[in-house]
Amino acid sequence: MSTNTITNASETDFVINPKKFVLWLIIVASVMLFAGFTSAYIVRRGEGNWELFNLPSNFIYSTIAIILSSVSMQLSTLSAKKLNHAKASLFLWFTLGLGILFCVLQYLGWKQLIADNVYFAFSNPSNSFVYVITGVHLAHMIGGILFLSIVSIQSLSKTKNGSGMNIYHSMCNTYWHFIGILWIYLYFFLYLNR
């Protein structure tokens, strides 16, 4: 065996799929973005002029929905790895439905905030932070729903032709768990730091 073959073999051991690499860059950038938001929240709260209010109960329900969607996404991934394509597809569609439910519950949560006279206003930063943090997370969630929709549609053909789990399913699984964990962190952060 030549030295060149050994070098090439060891180099390929660490190669990551470029699409997965881009996904991880997006995740790292998102973590930095929300770390900035939560840091700014804490610093600004310490300066005073901070209005206390209760988070809407719909945010609790949306947290439950996103946890259930993460479970169904994982079940889809496990089913796809076992080549049970019908079950994998079913769990993908269930995950998609729960993702849409999460978005609806977030919208209803904002309506609940407005009903409680908590508006996006520059006069009180505590209100604005809640809208910005939940709104930017919702944008990430909508991106995840679009990605999940594509993977769910692909899963219908996999059910028919029997092909295995592809890279997009794996990437969608990673991203979906990320936005779920991110929401749980944000919810408890906002709840504990009112």
C-alpha positions in Angstrom: 0.0 0.0 0.0 1.5 3.3 -1.0 1.8 6.4 1.2 -0.5 8.3 -1.2 -3.3 5.7 -0.6 -2.9 6.0 3.2 -3.0 9.8 3.0 -6.1 9.8 0.8 -7.9 7.3 3.0 -7.3 9.4 6.1 -8.4 12.6 4.4 -11.7 11.1 3.4 -12.4 9.9 7.0 -13.1 13.5 8.0 -14.9 14.7 4.9 -18.4 16.1 5.6 -21.1 16.4 3.1 -21.1 20.1 1.8 -24.9 20.4 2.3 -24.6 19.2 5.9 -21.7 21.6 6.4 -23.9 24.5 5.3 -26.7 23.4 7.6 -24.3 23.4 10.5 -23.1 26.9 9.6 -26.7 28.0 9.6 -27.2 26.4 13.0 -24.1 28.1 14.4 -25.1 31.5 13.0 -28.6 31.0 14.5 -27.2 30.1 17.9 -25.0 33.3 17.8 -28.0 35.4 16.8 -30.2 34.2 19.7 -27.2 34.4 22.1 -27.0 38.0 21.1 -30.7 38.6 21.6 -30.8 36.9 25.0 -27.6 38.8 26.1 -29.1 42.1 25.0 -32.3 41.2 26.9 -30.5 40.7 30.1 -28.4 43.8 29.8 -31.4 46.0 28.9 -33.5 44.6 31.7 -30.8 45.6 34.2 -31.1 49.2 33.0 -34.6 49.6 34.4 -37.9 50.7 32.7 -38.9 47.1 32.4 -42.6 46.1 32.3 -43.5 42.8 33.8 -46.2 40.7 32.2 -47.2 37.1 31.9 -46.3 35.1 28.8 -49.4 33.9 27.0 -50.6 30.4 27.8 -50.5 29.6 24.1 -46.7 29.6 24.3 -47.0 26.7 26.7 -49.1 24.8 24.3 -46.8 25.6 21.4 -43.9 24.2 23.5 -45.8 21.0 23.9 -46.5 20.9 20.2 -42.8 21.4 19.3 -41.7 18.7 21.7 -44.3 16.2 20.2 -43.1 17.2 16.7 -39.5 16.5 17.7 -40.6 13.0 18.9 -42.5 12.3 15.7 -39.5 13.5 13.6 -37.2 11.1 15.4 -39.7 8.3 14.9 -39.7 9.1 11.2 -35.9 9.0 11.1 -35.8 5.7 12.9 -38.5 4.2 10.6 -36.6 5.4 7.5 -33.4 3.8 8.8 -35.3 0.5 9.3 -36.6 0.9 5.7 -40.2 1.2 6.9 -40.9 4.0 4.4 -44.7 4.1 4.9 -44.2 4.7 8.6 -41.4 7.2 8.0 -43.7 9.2 5.7 -46.6 9.1 8.1 -44.4 10.5 10.9 -43.1 13.2 8.6 -46.6 14.4 7.8 -47.5 14.3 11.5 -44.4 16.4 12.2 -45.4 18.8 9.6 -48.9 19.1 11.1 -47.5 19.8 14.5 -45.1 22.4 13.1 -48.0 24.2 11.5 -49.9 23.9 14.8 -46.9 25.5 16.6 -47.0 28.5 14.2 -50.8 28.9 14.8 -50.3 28.8 18.5 -47.5 31.4 18.3 -49.9 33.7 16.4 -52.6 33.1 19.0 -50.0 33.9 21.7 -49.3 37.3 20.0 -53.1 37.9 19.9 -53.2 37.1 23.6 -50.4 39.6 24.3 -52.2 42.3 22.4 -55.4 41.5 24.3 -53.4 42.0 27.5 -52.2 45.4 26.2 -48.6 44.2 25.5 -47.7 45.8 22.2 -44.5 46.0 20.2 -43.5 49.4 21.3 -40.2 51.3 21.7 -41.5 52.9 24.8 -41.1 49.6 26.7 -38.3 47.3 25.6 -39.6 44.2 27.5 -42.6 44.0 25.1 -40.5 44.5 22.0 -38.0 41.8 23.0 -40.7 39.2 23.4 -42.0 40.0 19.9 -38.6 40.1 18.3 -37.3 36.9 19.9 -40.5 34.9 19.2 -40.8 36.4 15.7 -37.3 35.5 14.6 -37.7 32.0 16.0 -41.0 31.8 14.1 -39.1 32.7 10.9 -36.7 29.9 11.5 -39.7 27.6 12.1 -41.3 28.6 8.8 -38.0 27.8 7.1 -38.1 24.4 8.8 -41.7 23.8 7.7 -40.8 24.6 4.1 -37.8 22.1 4.3 -40.0 19.5 6.0 -42.7 20.0 3.3 -40.2 19.1 0.6 -38.9 16.1 2.5 -42.5 15.0 3.2 -43.4 15.2 -0.5 -40.2 13.2 -1.3 -41.2 10.6 1.2 -44.3 9.8 -0.8 -42.2 8.5 -3.7 -39.9 6.6 -1.3 -42.9 4.8 0.0 -43.6 3.6 -3.6 -40.1 2.9 -4.9 -38.5 1.7 -1.6 -35.4 3.9 -1.6 -33.7 4.5 1.7 -33.4 7.6 3.9 -31.6 10.4 2.0 -29.4 13.2 3.1 -32.3 15.7 3.1 -34.3 13.6 5.6 -31.2 13.5 7.8 -30.6 17.2 7.5 -34.3 18.0 8.1 -34.1 15.8 11.3 -31.1 17.8 12.5 -32.6 21.2 11.8 -36.0 20.3 13.3 -34.5 19.1 16.5 -32.4 22.3 16.6 -35.4 24.6 16.3 -37.2 22.6 18.9 -34.4 22.8 21.4 -34.0 26.5 20.6 -37.7 27.2 21.3 -37.6 25.3 24.6 -34.5 27.4 25.6 -36.2 30.6 24.5 -39.5 29.8 26.3 -37.8 29.1 29.6 -35.4 32.0 29.2 -38.4 34.4 28.7 -40.4 32.8 31.5 -37.6 32.9 34.0 -36.3 36.4 33.1 -39.5 38.4 33.0 
